[in-house]
Amino acid sequence: MSHLPWHAAIERALYGPEGFFVREGSGPAAHFRTSVHASPLFAGAVLALTRWVDAALDRPEQLTVCDVGAGRGELLVALGAQARAADPGLADRLRLVAVERAARPQGLPAWVCWTDRIEPVQAGLLFANEWLDNVPCEIAETDADGVPRYVLVDPATGAERLGEPLDAADAAWLDDWYPQRAVERAELGRLRDAAWAEAVGAVGRGLAVAVDYAHTRADRPPFGTLTGYRDGRQVEPVPDGSCDLTAHVALDACLDAAARANPRVTHSLWTTQRAALQALGVSGARPPLAQASSDPAGYVRALAAAGEAAELTAVGGLGSFLWAAQAVDMAGCEPPGRWQTLVS
């Protein structure tokens, strides 16, 4: 097969007939570890955020939680189980929707809806954990004359060569989001911007949240971030369907695009996962040592939870993921925590 633009190669490798994310099997969890897989505390935090959205919307008759890029449905299964145990009244009003291009997994509880596209969320929370980094994107590299060109790739080997100069739309995006750039290589975010704008546009009233490997204008990577994962190890990004292909997200550009496309967006915010989870009750604090004598079993459980919380909030690890939130038709309502307002 001849060289392809990276967007087309990623689309085929991840979502084609035998693509990495759609073929049968144990799914992404067998190849890489997300916050969802790290600890049920993550689902508990998303439940806390769901309860905040519910209160902010004055407890609608039906509240939807839509998980975009749902893997095998792990987050919604854990969230639903925790809601049933902690807040049956809320659980009775929840509609849990998993969006994933793979087939519905066998054994998934009937109370989790499954769809391959984002559908309208009349009222609720749209949550996308590590979705945008897998939305196919084009890659640009600067040639010897300083001209940004598309990078083409051989899907079988991963070998690259430079293609044509960027078209007007991608060149404008690069100039807008890498101002005064000194970059050799960049993932172009225009297609991801459109995907996120469409997702936010599906929300009638509520909150849209994206959690991902990401960067903003303050810390754009100069050499790109595309990589692969297979069997729990980082590998070369060969788009042959054998591995995950992921690249960090220009999250501020996504927020800006969604706000421009959707006038009902009342505010756009971002923060780190560490700050977001701490505000939602996830703490890595160790239990008091005295508990080891008075309640040994409880102490062991609390110690394990503290270790899981520490992993979820670790600086330089999962805690450094960025959370982006956009409130739709919710003027005056900001999610709990220390958030920064989008600066375009």
Secondary structure per residue as TSV (DSSP state, phi and psi in degrees):
chain	resnum	aa	ss	phi	psi
A	1	M	-	360.0	140.1
A	2	S	-	-72.4	170.3
A	3	H	-	-63.9	143.9
A	4	L	E	-122.7	155.1
A	5	P	E	-60.4	147.5
A	6	W	H	-58.9	-35.9
A	7	H	H	-56.6	-48.9
A	8	A	H	-66.2	-38.8
A	9	A	H	-66.0	-41.4
A	10	I	H	-66.1	-44.9
A	11	E	H	-55.1	-47.4
A	12	R	H	-66.6	-44.0
A	13	A	H	-68.5	-35.9
A	14	L	H	-92.8	-35.9
A	15	Y	H	-126.6	5.3
A	16	G	S	-69.4	-176.9
A	17	P	T	-53.4	-37.4
A	18	E	T	-116.6	32.3
A	19	G	-	-66.5	158.7
A	20	F	T	-56.0	-39.7
A	21	F	T	-90.5	-13.2
A	22	V	T	-109.7	-16.7
A	23	R	S	-73.5	157.6
A	24	E	S	-66.7	153.1
A	25	G	S	142.9	-166.8
A	26	S	S	-75.0	-11.3
A	27	G	-	86.8	-172.2
A	28	P	G	-57.1	-29.9
A	29	A	G	-59.5	-23.4
A	30	A	G	-76.0	-12.4
A	31	H	T	-117.0	-28.9
A	32	F	-	-151.8	157.6
A	33	R	-	-108.5	118.8
A	34	T	-	-102.7	174.9
A	35	S	H	-60.2	-33.8
A	36	V	H	-60.4	-42.0
A	37	H	H	-79.0	-22.4
A	38	A	H	-70.4	-36.3
A	39	S	-	-167.5	143.5
A	40	P	H	-65.5	-11.8
A	41	L	H	-61.6	-29.3
A	42	F	H	-66.2	-46.4
A	43	A	H	-61.5	-35.8
A	44	G	H	-62.9	-37.6
A	45	A	H	-68.2	-40.6
A	46	V	H	-65.1	-35.1
A	47	L	H	-63.5	-42.1
A	48	A	H	-60.8	-40.4
A	49	L	H	-66.4	-38.6
A	50	T	H	-60.2	-42.2
A	51	R	H	-66.5	-34.7
A	52	W	H	-64.9	-45.5
A	53	V	H	-60.3	-43.0
A	54	D	H	-57.2	-47.2
A	55	A	H	-65.8	-40.9
A	56	A	H	-65.1	-28.7
A	57	L	T	-93.3	9.9
A	58	D	T	62.0	39.7
A	59	R	-	50.8	71.2
A	60	P	-	-63.9	163.3
A	61	E	S	-60.0	-37.2
A	62	Q	S	-132.4	131.8
A	63	L	E	-118.9	124.0
A	64	T	E	-97.4	136.1
A	65	V	E	-115.6	115.3
A	66	C	E	-108.9	116.8
A	67	D	E	-100.3	109.3
A	68	V	E	-93.3	126.4
A	69	G	S	76.8	56.0
A	70	A	-	-82.4	-1.3
A	71	G	T	64.5	-116.8
A	72	R	T	-112.2	20.9
A	73	G	T	86.3	14.3
A	74	E	H	-61.2	-41.3
A	75	L	H	-64.4	-46.6
A	76	L	H	-69.5	-34.7
A	77	V	H	-62.2	-46.4
A	78	A	H	-67.1	-42.4
A	79	L	H	-63.7	-44.2
A	80	G	H	-62.9	-41.8
A	81	A	H	-64.8	-42.2
A	82	Q	H	-67.2	-37.6
A	83	A	H	-64.5	-40.3
A	84	R	H	-64.6	-33.7
A	85	A	H	-79.9	-38.1
A	86	A	H	-97.9	-28.4
A	87	D	-	-150.2	73.9
A	88	P	H	-57.3	-33.9
A	89	G	H	-62.1	-42.6
A	90	L	H	-68.0	-43.6
A	91	A	H	-57.2	-36.4
A	92	D	H	-66.4	-23.1
A	93	R	H	-99.9	-4.3
A	94	L	E	-79.9	138.0
A	95	R	E	-117.2	114.6
A	96	L	E	-102.9	121.0
A	97	V	E	-124.2	121.3
A	98	A	E	-99.3	128.7
A	99	V	E	-109.9	116.9
A	100	E	-	-159.0	142.8
A	101	R	S	-83.1	-11.3
A	102	A	S	-75.9	163.8
A	103	A	-	-68.5	155.6
A	104	R	-	-58.5	129.4
A	105	P	-	-68.2	145.4
A	106	Q	T	-65.6	140.3
A	107	G	T	84.2	-0.7
A	108	L	-	-66.9	132.9
A	109	P	-	-55.5	144.7
A	110	A	T	-62.6	-23.2
A	111	W	T	-79.7	1.7
A	112	V	E	-102.6	116.4
A	113	C	E	-76.1	149.5
A	114	W	E	-130.3	130.2
A	115	T	E	-149.1	156.3
A	116	D	S	-99.8	9.5
A	117	R	S	-149.0	155.7
A	118	I	-	-73.9	124.1
A	119	E	-	-108.2	164.7
A	120	P	-	-56.7	134.7
A	121	V	E	-109.7	98.6
A	122	Q	E	-61.3	-45.1
A	123	A	E	-150.7	126.5
A	124	G	E	151.0	-151.4
A	125	L	E	-120.4	124.5
A	126	L	E	-102.7	122.6
A	127	F	E	-127.0	124.0
A	128	A	E	-124.2	98.5
A	129	N	E	-97.8	115.8
A	130	E	S	53.4	46.7
A	131	W	-	-100.2	-50.6
A	132	L	G	-62.6	-29.6
A	133	D	G	-67.6	-15.6
A	134	N	G	-104.3	1.4
A	135	V	S	-72.8	123.0
A	136	P	-	-56.5	143.1
A	137	C	-	-139.3	159.4
A	138	E	E	-84.5	156.6
A	139	I	E	-121.8	135.4
A	140	A	E	-115.7	147.9
A	141	E	E	-140.0	143.7
A	142	T	E	-85.0	130.3
A	143	D	-	-82.6	-176.7
A	144	A	T	-63.1	-21.2
A	145	D	T	-95.4	5.8
A	146	G	S	82.5	14.0
A	147	V	-	-93.9	123.5
A	148	P	E	-70.9	128.3
A	149	R	E	-126.9	156.0
A	150	Y	E	-66.7	143.6
A	151	V	E	-96.6	129.8
A	152	L	E	-106.1	151.1
A	153	V	E	-135.8	144.8
A	154	D	-	-84.1	113.9
A	155	P	T	-60.5	-26.1
A	156	A	T	-80.0	-30.7
A	157	T	T	-120.5	-20.2
A	158	G	-	84.3	0.3
A	159	A	-	-65.9	139.6
A	160	E	E	-117.2	158.3
A	161	R	E	-150.2	160.3
A	162	L	E	-81.9	142.6
A	163	G	E	-109.1	-144.1
A	164	E	E	-73.0	158.8
A	165	P	E	-59.7	155.6
A	166	L	-	-59.8	145.4
A	167	D	-	-73.2	174.0
A	168	A	H	-60.8	-41.2
A	169	A	H	-66.8	-45.7
A	170	D	H	-70.5	-35.8
A	171	A	H	-63.6	-39.1
A	172	A	H	-66.7	-40.3
A	173	W	H	-61.4	-44.8
A	174	L	H	-61.7	-42.3
A	175	D	H	-66.2	-37.2
A	176	D	H	-69.3	-41.2
A	177	W	H	-107.5	-7.4
A	178	Y	S	-123.9	61.2
A	179	P	T	-63.9	144.4
A	180	Q	T	46.3	48.3
A	181	R	-	-72.4	144.1
A	182	A	-	-128.6	62.2
A	183	V	-	-117.0	145.5
A	184	E	S	-95.8	-27.3
A	185	R	E	-151.8	141.0
A	186	A	E	-151.5	145.2
A	187	E	E	-84.4	125.7
A	188	L	E	-85.5	125.6
A	189	G	-	-94.9	7.6
A	190	R	H	-60.9	-40.3
A	191	L	H	-70.5	-34.1
A	192	R	H	-69.8	-39.1
A	193	D	H	-55.9	-45.5
A	194	A	H	-65.2	-39.7
A	195	A	H	-63.9	-43.1
A	196	W	H	-70.1	-38.6
A	197	A	H	-60.8	-39.6
A	198	E	H	-66.1	-40.5
A	199	A	H	-63.3	-46.9
A	200	V	H	-62.9	-36.6
A	201	G	H	-65.2	-18.6
A	202	A	T	-78.1	-13.6
A	203	V	E	-86.9	122.9
A	204	G	E	-74.6	-59.2
A	205	R	E	-139.6	135.7
A	206	G	E	144.9	-151.4
A	207	L	E	-128.5	135.1
A	208	A	E	-112.6	127.5
A	209	V	E	-128.6	129.8
A	210	A	E	-115.8	133.3
A	211	V	E	-122.6	126.2
A	212	D	E	-165.2	165.4
A	213	Y	S	-59.2	124.8
A	214	A	E	-157.3	167.7
A	215	H	E	-147.1	163.1
A	216	T	-	-125.1	-179.6
A	217	R	G	-53.7	-32.2
A	218	A	G	-68.4	-19.8
A	219	D	G	-144.4	43.6
A	220	R	-	-62.2	133.5
A	221	P	-	-76.1	134.3
A	222	P	T	-80.5	-14.2
A	223	F	B	-121.2	13.4
A	224	G	-	79.5	170.0
A	225	T	-	-135.3	3.1
A	226	L	-	-57.5	132.3
A	227	T	E	-153.3	176.1
A	228	G	E	-126.7	159.8
A	229	Y	E	-137.3	135.5
A	230	R	E	-148.6	130.1
A	231	D	T	54.1	38.6
A	232	G	T	80.6	5.5
A	233	R	E	-123.0	147.1
A	234	Q	E	-75.8	133.9
A	235	V	E	-135.1	170.6
A	236	E	-	-63.2	142.1
A	237	P	-	-81.6	79.7
A	238	V	-	-95.6	120.3
A	239	P	-	-84.7	58.2
A	240	D	S	-106.6	8.0
A	241	G	S	89.4	-2.1
A	242	S	S	-89.8	-9.7
A	243	C	S	-147.1	160.9
A	244	D	E	-67.6	145.4
A	245	L	E	-122.9	122.6
A	246	T	E	-140.0	144.7
A	247	A	-	-142.8	141.3
A	248	H	-	-60.0	156.6
A	249	V	E	-107.8	135.4
A	250	A	E	-79.0	82.9
A	251	L	H	-69.1	-31.6
A	252	D	H	-65.7	-34.1
A	253	A	H	-66.4	-39.1
A	254	C	H	-62.4	-45.0
A	255	L	H	-61.7	-43.7
A	256	D	H	-62.9	-43.8
A	257	A	H	-63.3	-42.2
A	258	A	H	-67.0	-39.0
A	259	A	H	-66.3	-38.2
A	260	R	H	-68.7	-35.7
A	261	A	H	-81.4	-21.6
A	262	N	-	-126.2	97.1
A	263	P	T	-62.1	-17.9
A	264	R	T	-80.2	-4.1
A	265	V	E	-70.1	118.0
A	266	T	E	-89.0	-30.3
A	267	H	E	-161.1	154.8
A	268	S	E	-126.7	124.6
A	269	L	E	-134.3	158.0
A	270	W	E	-148.1	156.2
A	271	T	E	-159.1	-179.8
A	272	T	E	-87.7	159.0
A	273	Q	H	-61.4	-37.8
A	274	R	H	-56.0	-49.6
A	275	A	H	-67.5	-41.1
A	276	A	H	-64.1	-47.0
A	277	L	H	-68.1	-38.5
A	278	Q	H	-61.7	-39.6
A	279	A	H	-67.1	-24.4
A	280	L	T	-96.9	14.1
A	281	G	T	96.8	8.6
A	282	V	-	-92.9	114.0
A	283	S	-	-124.6	138.5
A	284	G	-	-92.3	12.1
A	285	A	-	-66.6	136.9
A	286	R	-	-74.3	147.2
A	287	P	-	-68.7	156.2
A	288	P	-	-62.0	139.9
A	289	L	T	-60.8	-30.1
A	290	A	T	-60.8	-26.5
A	291	Q	H	-64.9	-25.1
A	292	A	H	-60.9	-30.5
A	293	S	H	-87.0	-41.7
A	294	S	H	-79.9	-30.5
A	295	D	-	-148.8	75.1
A	296	P	H	-56.9	-44.0
A	297	A	H	-66.0	-42.8
A	298	G	H	-63.7	-36.5
A	299	Y	H	-64.1	-42.7
A	300	V	H	-64.4	-41.8
A	301	R	H	-64.0	-43.5
A	302	A	H	-66.0	-36.3
A	303	L	H	-66.7	-40.8
A	304	A	H	-64.5	-41.7
A	305	A	H	-63.5	-38.9
A	306	A	H	-63.3	-39.0
A	307	G	H	-65.1	-40.8
A	308	E	H	-66.0	-40.9
A	309	A	H	-63.5	-38.9
A	310	A	H	-63.1	-38.5
A	311	E	H	-65.6	-42.4
A	312	L	H	-66.0	-27.5
A	313	T	H	-111.5	9.1
A	314	A	-	-66.4	127.9
A	315	V	T	-67.3	132.3
A	316	G	T	89.8	-10.2
A	317	G	T	-121.4	-134.9
A	318	L	G	-61.4	-30.3
A	319	G	G	-65.8	-16.9
A	320	S	G	-93.4	-0.6
A	321	F	S	-57.0	153.7
A	322	L	E	-100.4	140.5
A	323	W	E	-107.7	128.3
A	324	A	E	-116.4	132.6
A	325	A	E	-128.5	135.4
A	326	Q	E	-128.4	121.0
A	327	A	E	-87.0	133.3
A	328	V	E	-114.0	119.1
A	329	D	S	54.0	44.1
A	330	M	-	-135.4	53.3
A	331	A	T	-56.6	134.0
A	332	G	T	85.0	-4.3
A	333	C	-	-108.5	118.9
A	334	E	-	-120.9	139.3
A	335	P	-	-63.0	156.7
A	336	P	S	-65.2	143.0
A	337	G	S	122.3	-178.5
A	338	R	-	-97.6	98.7
A	339	W	-	-109.5	151.4
A	340	Q	E	-107.8	141.4
A	341	T	E	-76.7	141.3
A	342	L	-	-59.5	131.4
A	343	V	-	-115.4	112.9
A	344	S	-	-76.0	360.0
